[in-house]
């Protein structure tokens, strides 16, 4: 499962389908409030030198998110982005 706030490339959609992954989206505006209230723990798993592009494990509770790409390759944004 990955989490962000926008659409992803066709390669991400294909990878979700191939490996059974999910890409979740959340709203970007209230990020500071969500971080304060919902994030319980954060740790870097790999590529720490890449900063925000590293692989992070984030434990959350009651974090509002929705499925953007599912494990069948269905993409929420496809209708608008083609």
C-alpha positions in Angstrom: 0.0 0.0 0.0 1.3 3.5 -0.9 -0.3 6.8 0.1 -0.2 10.3 -1.5 -2.5 13.0 -2.7 -2.6 12.8 -6.5 -2.7 10.6 -9.5 0.2 8.3 -10.4 1.7 7.0 -13.7 0.5 4.1 -15.7 3.5 2.1 -14.4 2.2 2.4 -10.9 -1.2 1.2 -11.9 0.4 -1.8 -13.8 2.5 -2.6 -10.7 -0.5 -2.5 -8.4 -2.2 -5.0 -10.8 0.8 -7.2 -11.1 1.8 -7.4 -7.5 -1.6 -6.9 -5.8 -0.9 -3.5 -4.4 -3.1 -0.5 -3.6 -2.4 3.2 -4.0 -4.4 5.3 -1.5 -5.1 9.0 -1.9 -5.9 11.6 0.7 -6.6 15.3 0.7 -3.5 17.6 0.7 -4.7 20.8 2.3 -5.0 19.8 6.0 -1.8 17.8 6.0 -0.4 19.3 9.3 -3.6 18.5 11.1 -3.7 15.0 9.7 0.0 14.5 10.7 -0.7 15.7 14.2 -3.8 13.7 14.8 -3.3 10.5 12.8 0.3 9.6 12.5 1.6 7.4 15.3 5.1 6.4 14.2 7.4 7.1 11.2 10.6 5.3 10.2 12.8 5.1 7.1 13.0 1.6 5.6 15.3 2.2 2.7 17.2 4.9 0.7 17.4 7.4 3.6 19.7 9.6 1.6 16.9 10.4 -0.8 15.0 12.4 1.8 11.2 12.5 1.1 11.8 10.1 -1.8 13.0 7.4 0.6 10.9 4.4 1.5 9.0 5.2 4.6 6.9 3.2 7.0 4.2 5.3 8.6 1.8 3.9 11.2 -1.5 5.8 11.1 -4.8 5.7 13.0 -8.1 7.0 11.7 -6.4 8.5 8.6 -8.9 9.6 5.9 -7.9 8.0 2.6 -9.6 6.4 -0.4 -8.5 3.8 -3.0 -7.1 5.6 -6.1 -5.7 2.4 -7.7 -6.7 -1.1 -6.7 -5.1 -4.5 -7.0 -7.0 -5.1 -10.3 -5.4 -2.0 -12.0 -8.6 0.1 -11.7 -7.6 3.8 -11.6 -9.9 6.4 -10.0 -8.4 9.2 -12.2 -8.6 7.3 -15.5 -12.0 8.8 -16.4 -10.5 12.3 -16.3 -6.9 11.7 -17.4 -7.5 9.1 -20.2 
